[in-house]
Amino acid sequence: MKKYDQILNLSCVTISSITALLFVLSSYHFILLDPLFFTLFRIVNVLALILFAFKSRSLTIWILISIVAGAEFGFDLPEIAKNLQFLSDIFLRLIKTIIAPLIFATLVNGIAGHADLKLIGRLGWKSILYFEIVSTIALFIGLAAINISKAGVGVMLPAAANAPETAAKAHSWSSFLLNMFPENIAKSVFDGNILQVVVFSIIFGIAVAKIGGKFRDPMLKFTGSLAEVMFKFTNIIMYYAPVAVFGAIAFTIGQLGMDVLTSLLKLLATLYVALFAFLILVILPLIVALKIPFKKYLLAVSEPASIAFATANSESALPAALESMERFGVPREIVAFVIPTGYSFNLDGTTLYLSLACVFVAQVAGIDLSISQQLAMCLVLMLTSKGVAGVSRASLVVLLGTLSSFGLPTTPVFLILGIDVLMDMARTTVNVIGNCTATIVMAKWENAFDQQKAEHFTNEI
């Protein structure tokens, strides 16, 4: 049986590598292939990968293979694929039902259950400090990348290009702070305002911690039971995740096609390289310095990251990230505080993208921004990038607001719209990885990380 598994693994790797190579060579007309033969060859590749997924019993493998299968379906049957978005919408709706009760239950139970109110204060200032340092580094990596590649220089706008009609204004500090506090918790849940739910849950948890045991114990039992039920709820929904990922990728490829990549390949490549550089230069050194088992870390973040990539939505990966990081050895009270808070303050991928996109727009418009102007833009982006996670492509609104505040034209944003979904997939993935890593950093800082759990982590289903 072990020999059979090795043969299957080798066959999948070989067939997938040949398929990718043939696709690149035929796309650039280096070789000519019979369309029917090549289609059948790709389908065989997908079937082999599905067989491999059955043998692996890993949800992450299923999700990754669903991305390949969805891309193949969208490429071969685009008209049908355009109608498959409902598959991913079902998943997103189910996920949205989980988020508020999960955050509420885990935070309240974590705060009141340990009655360590000083922990919340320490986590608060440590998290904000960490978030701002890492986000600022991401901004500068984005600036460096676009200034090196000059992806916008020489790009011509289509004659019929019109600026997006989205009205946007940059946040002010006062409006951002005001928006942190809920006026109606039901409205906050309905609107999906994660930060308001977090603030309400923290205050509620502190209140429970301060009352007597007679009243506190029933509430702790309730929130503890609710947290366990919601985690089990998440596990059930995650079995549907590969179907949702298949639908999301098939819809994206069917709607946009592969041709959308060619005209803006340089910008897309700049973003992906910059995000990869951020992971290598910032996240990797952190993991090494904290002596985290790297392979197990990759396993822990792979599931929420792959969901975020496929759906281009941070919110969809939140329950998986909460559960995965807790199983990886981060205490529940730290996970429950850091990840939801990071959704508003720790948007590494989004901040990097925004700095890159702003300079790209200036390059397309033929405007030469000085270093001081670019630094001033970074300061503005540190504010305007807050509070946009969880909403697919909400960063477009922030981008338009920042451009307007600096007097830059918004018409070049028309170019970005063509590939925004592909850019959003990458930046959302980095947002999720950044928040998962932040929980590990905070747990290590608090001397609360369970190294043994991390070393024995598995994501088998």
C-alpha positions in Angstrom: 0.0 0.0 0.0 2.8 2.4 0.8 4.5 1.7 -2.5 1.1 2.4 -4.3 0.9 5.7 -2.5 4.4 6.7 -3.6 3.6 5.8 -7.2 0.4 7.9 -7.0 2.2 10.9 -5.5 5.0 10.7 -8.1 2.4 10.3 -10.9 0.5 13.4 -9.7 3.6 15.5 -9.5 4.8 14.4 -12.9 1.5 14.9 -14.7 0.9 18.3 -13.1 4.3 19.5 -14.0 4.0 18.4 -17.6 0.5 20.0 -17.8 1.7 23.4 -16.4 4.7 23.3 -18.8 2.6 22.5 -21.8 0.1 25.2 -20.9 2.8 27.9 -20.7 4.5 26.8 -23.9 1.2 26.7 -25.8 -0.1 30.0 -24.4 3.0 31.8 -25.7 2.8 29.8 -29.0 6.2 28.1 -28.6 4.5 24.8 -29.5 1.2 23.8 -31.2 -1.0 21.2 -29.5 -4.2 19.6 -30.6 -6.9 21.3 -28.5 -8.9 18.1 -27.9 -5.8 16.2 -26.8 -4.6 18.9 -24.5 -8.0 19.3 -22.9 -8.2 15.5 -22.2 -4.7 15.6 -20.8 -5.6 18.4 -18.4 -8.8 16.5 -17.3 -6.7 13.4 -16.6 -4.4 15.6 -14.5 -7.4 16.8 -12.5 -8.8 13.3 -12.0 -5.4 12.1 -10.7 -5.3 15.0 -8.3 -8.8 14.1 -7.0 -7.6 10.5 -6.4 -4.6 11.9 -4.5 -7.0 14.0 -2.4 -9.0 10.9 -1.5 -5.9 9.2 -0.3 -4.5 12.2 1.6 -7.6 12.8 3.8 -6.5 16.4 4.2 -9.0 19.3 3.9 -6.2 21.6 2.7 -5.3 19.3 -0.1 -8.9 19.1 -1.1 -9.1 22.9 -1.2 -5.9 23.3 -3.2 -7.1 20.7 -5.8 -10.5 22.4 -5.9 -8.6 25.5 -7.1 -7.0 23.6 -10.0 -10.3 21.8 -10.8 -12.2 25.1 -10.7 -9.7 26.8 -13.0 -9.9 23.9 -15.5 -13.7 24.0 -15.4 -13.8 27.8 -15.9 -11.3 27.6 -18.8 -13.1 24.8 -20.6 -16.8 25.7 -19.9 -16.8 29.5 -19.2 -20.6 29.9 -19.9 -21.5 27.4 -17.3 -18.8 28.6 -14.9 -20.3 32.1 -14.9 -23.3 30.8 -13.1 -21.4 29.0 -10.3 -20.8 32.0 -8.0 -23.8 30.8 -5.9 -21.6 27.9 -4.7 -19.2 30.2 -3.0 -22.0 32.6 -1.9 -23.6 29.7 0.1 -20.3 29.2 1.9 -19.8 32.9 2.7 -23.4 33.1 4.1 -22.8 30.1 6.3 -19.5 31.6 7.5 -21.1 34.9 8.3 -23.6 33.1 10.7 -20.6 31.8 12.7 -18.4 34.9 13.1 -20.3 37.0 15.7 -21.3 34.1 18.1 -17.8 32.6 17.8 -16.0 35.8 18.6 -18.4 36.6 21.4 -18.2 33.2 23.0 -14.4 32.8 22.8 -13.6 36.3 24.0 -16.1 36.3 26.9 -15.0 32.9 28.0 -11.3 33.7 27.6 -11.6 36.9 29.6 -14.1 35.9 32.3 -12.8 32.3 32.6 -9.3 33.3 33.6 -10.3 36.6 35.3 -7.0 38.0 34.2 -8.0 41.5 33.1 -4.4 42.6 33.0 -3.9 40.1 30.1 -6.3 42.0 27.9 -4.6 45.3 28.6 -1.2 43.8 27.8 -2.5 42.1 24.7 -4.1 45.4 23.6 -1.0 47.6 23.6 1.4 44.8 22.5 -0.9 43.8 19.6 -1.3 47.4 18.4 2.4 48.0 18.6 3.2 44.9 16.6 0.4 45.6 14.1 1.7 49.1 13.4 5.3 48.1 13.0 4.5 45.2 10.6 2.0 47.2 8.6 4.5 50.1 8.2 7.1 47.6 6.9 4.5 46.3 4.4 3.8 49.8 3.2 7.5 50.4 2.5 7.9 47.1 0.7 5.0 48.1 -1.6 6.6 51.4 -2.3 10.0 49.8 -3.1 8.5 47.2 -5.4 6.5 49.7 -7.6 9.4 52.1 -7.8 11.7 49.3 -8.9 9.3 47.7 -11.4 7.8 51.0 -12.7 4.8 48.9 -13.8 2.7 52.0 -14.6 5.3 53.8 -16.7 4.3 53.8 -20.4 0.9 52.2 -19.8 -1.9 53.7 -22.0 -5.4 54.0 -20.8 -8.2 52.6 -23.1 -10.0 55.3 -24.9 -13.3 54.4 -23.3 -11.9 54.3 -19.8 -14.0 55.9 -17.1 -13.2 56.3 -13.5 -15.2 54.1 -11.1 -18.2 55.8 -9.7 -17.6 54.7 -6.1 -17.6 57.7 -3.9 -15.0 57.5 -1.2 -13.5 59.6 1.4 -10.5 58.9 3.6 -11.3 58.1 7.3 -10.6 60.7 9.9 -9.2 59.6 13.3 -12.4 60.7 15.1 -14.7 58.8 12.7 -12.5 55.7 12.9 -12.5 55.7 16.7 -16.2 56.4 16.9 -16.9 53.5 14.5 -15.1 51.1 17.0 -17.9 51.4 19.5 -21.3 49.8 18.8 -24.6 51.7 19.2 -26.6 48.5 18.6 -24.9 45.1 18.9 -27.6 43.5 16.7 -26.8 46.1 14.0 -23.1 45.4 14.4 -23.7 41.7 13.8 -26.0 42.4 10.9 -23.4 44.8 9.2 -20.6 42.3 9.9 -18.6 44.9 11.8 -16.0 42.7 13.5 -14.3 45.4 15.5 -17.6 46.5 17.1 -18.4 42.9 18.0 -14.9 42.6 19.6 -15.3 45.8 21.6 -18.7 44.7 22.9 -17.4 41.2 23.7 -14.4 42.6 25.6 -16.5 44.9 27.8 -19.1 42.1 28.3 -16.3 39.7 29.3 -14.8 42.2 31.8 -18.3 42.7 33.3 -18.8 38.9 33.7 -15.3 38.6 35.3 -16.3 41.3 37.9 -19.5 39.7 39.1 -19.8 37.1 41.8 -19.4 33.3 41.1 -23.2 32.7 41.6 -23.9 34.7 38.4 -20.6 34.2 36.6 -20.5 30.4 36.5 -23.7 30.0 34.5 -22.5 32.6 32.0 -19.1 30.8 31.7 -20.8 27.5 31.1 -23.0 29.0 28.5 -20.2 30.8 26.6 -17.9 27.7 26.9 -20.6 25.5 25.5 -21.4 28.0 22.8 -17.7 28.2 21.7 -17.4 24.4 21.4 -20.7 24.2 19.4 -19.5 27.0 17.1 -16.2 25.3 16.5 -18.0 22.1 15.7 -20.4 24.1 13.4 -17.2 25.4 11.7 -15.9 21.9 11.2 -19.2 20.8 9.5 -19.2 23.8 7.2 -15.5 23.3 6.3 -16.5 20.0 4.6 -18.3 22.2 2.0 -15.2 24.5 1.5 -13.8 22.6 -1.5 -17.1 22.9 -3.3 -17.2 26.7 -2.6 -13.6 27.1 -3.7 -14.3 25.2 -6.9 -17.3 27.5 -7.6 -15.3 30.7 -6.8 -12.3 29.9 -9.0 -14.5 28.6 -11.9 -16.6 31.8 -11.8 -13.5 34.0 -11.8 -11.8 32.2 -14.7 -15.1 31.9 -16.6 -15.8 35.6 -16.1 -12.4 37.1 -16.8 -10.7 34.5 -18.9 -6.9 34.1 -19.1 -6.4 37.1 -21.4 -7.0 39.5 -18.6 -3.5 38.7 -17.3 -1.6 39.7 -20.4 -2.2 43.5 -20.4 -1.5 44.0 -16.7 0.9 41.2 -16.1 3.7 43.5 -14.9 1.5 45.1 -12.2 0.1 41.7 -11.1 3.7 40.3 -11.0 4.9 43.3 -9.0 2.2 42.8 -6.4 2.8 39.0 -6.1 6.6 39.4 -5.8 6.2 42.2 -3.2 3.8 40.1 -1.1 6.1 37.1 -1.4 9.0 39.4 -0.4 7.0 40.5 2.7 6.5 36.8 3.7 10.2 36.0 3.2 11.6 39.2 4.8 9.2 39.7 7.7 7.1 36.6 8.5 9.8 33.9 7.9 12.4 35.6 10.1 9.8 35.9 12.9 8.9 32.2 12.7 12.7 31.3 12.7 13.5 33.7 15.6 10.6 32.3 17.7 11.8 28.7 17.1 8.4 27.7 15.6 8.4 24.3 13.8 8.2 25.6 10.2 6.6 22.7 8.5 3.9 22.5 11.1 3.4 26.3 10.9 2.8 25.9 7.1 0.2 23.2 7.8 -1.5 25.4 10.4 -1.8 28.4 8.1 -2.4 26.6 4.8 -6.1 25.9 5.3 -7.2 29.4 6.2 -4.8 30.9 3.7 -6.1 28.7 0.8 -9.7 29.6 1.7 -8.8 33.3 1.7 -7.0 33.0 -1.6 -9.9 31.2 -3.3 -12.7 33.4 -2.0 -10.8 36.7 -1.9 -12.5 37.3 1.5 -10.8 37.4 4.8 -14.0 36.8 6.7 -14.4 33.4 5.1 -11.1 32.3 6.6 -11.7 33.7 10.2 -13.3 30.6 11.8 -10.7 28.3 10.3 -7.9 30.6 11.4 -9.3 30.7 15.0 -9.5 27.0 15.3 -6.2 26.2 13.5 -4.2 28.6 15.7 -5.7 27.2 18.9 -4.9 23.7 17.8 -1.4 24.9 16.9 -0.7 25.9 20.6 -1.9 29.4 21.0 -4.3 29.8 24.0 -7.9 30.5 23.1 -8.0 33.9 24.9 -5.1 35.1 22.8 -6.4 33.8 19.5 -9.9 35.2 20.2 -8.5 38.6 20.9 -5.7 39.0 18.4 -7.2 37.6 15.1 -10.5 39.6 15.2 -8.6 42.8 16.3 -6.1 42.2 13.5 -8.9 42.2 11.0 -9.0 46.0 11.5 -5.4 46.9 12.5 -3.2 44.3 10.8 -3.9 44.3 7.1 -0.4 43.6 5.8 -1.4 42.5 2.3 -3.9 45.4 1.9 -1.5 48.1 3.1 1.2 46.8 0.8 -1.2 46.8 -2.1 -2.5 50.3 -1.4 1.0 51.9 -1.4 1.8 50.1 -4.6 -1.4 51.0 -6.3 -1.2 54.7 -5.4 2.2 55.0 -7.0 1.1 52.9 -10.0 -1.8 55.4 -10.6 0.6 58.3 -10.5 3.0 56.5 -12.9 0.1 55.9 -15.4 -0.9 59.5 -15.1 2.6 60.7 -15.7 3.0 62.3 -12.3 6.4 62.0 -10.6 5.9 61.7 -6.9 8.8 62.7 -4.8 10.1 60.6 -1.9 8.6 63.0 0.6 5.2 62.8 -1.1 5.3 59.0 -1.1 6.1 59.0 2.6 3.3 61.4 3.3 1.0 59.0 1.4 2.2 56.2 3.6 1.2 58.1 6.7 -2.3 58.6 5.3 -2.6 54.9 4.3 -1.7 53.8 7.8 -5.1 55.4 8.8 -7.2 54.7 5.7 -6.3 51.0 5.4 -7.9 50.3 8.8 -11.2 48.5 9.0 -11.6 47.2 5.5 -10.9 43.5 6.0 -13.6 41.0 5.6 -15.2 42.8 2.7 -14.2 41.7 -0.7 -12.4 44.4 -2.7 -13.3 47.1 -0.1 -9.7 48.3 -0.6 -10.9 49.9 -3.9 -12.9 52.4 -1.9 -9.9 53.2 0.3 -7.7 53.6 -2.8 -10.0 56.1 -4.4 -10.3 58.1 -1.1 -6.5 58.3 -0.8 -6.0 59.3 -4.4 -8.6 62.0 -4.0 -7.0 63.4 -0.8 -3.6 63.8 -2.7 -5.2 65.3 -5.8 -4.3 62.3 -8.0 -6.5 61.3 -10.9 -8.8 58.3 -10.3 -9.3 57.3 -14.0 -6.2 55.0 -14.0 -8.0 52.9 -11.4 -10.0 51.6 -14.4 -7.0 49.5 -15.3 -6.7 47.9 -11.9 -10.3 46.9 -11.9 -9.7 44.4 -14.7 -7.4 42.3 -12.4 -8.6 43.5 -9.0 -10.1 40.1 -8.1 -6.7 38.4 -8.8 -4.9 41.0 -6.7 -7.5 40.7 -4.0 -6.9 37.0 -3.7 -3.2 37.5 -3.0 -3.5 40.4 -0.6 -6.3 38.7 1.4 -4.2 35.6 1.8 -1.3 37.7 3.2 -3.7 39.4 5.5 -4.8 36.1 6.9 -1.2 34.7 7.2 -0.2 37.9 9.0 -3.0 37.6 11.5 -2.2 34.0 12.2 1.4 34.8 12.7 0.5 37.7 15.1 -1.3 35.2 17.4 2.0 33.2 17.7 4.0 36.3 18.3 1.6 37.4 21.1 1.6 33.9 22.7 5.4 33.8 22.7 5.5 37.3 24.1 3.2 36.2 26.9 5.1 32.9 27.5 1.9 31.1 26.8 2.7 29.2 23.6 2.3 25.4 23.7 5.4 24.2 21.8 4.3 20.5 22.2 1.0 21.2 20.5 2.7 22.9 17.6 5.2 20.0 17.1 2.3 17.5 16.9 -0.1 19.6 14.8 -2.0 17.8 12.0 -4.8 19.0 9.7 -6.1 15.6 8.7 -9.9 15.1 8.4 
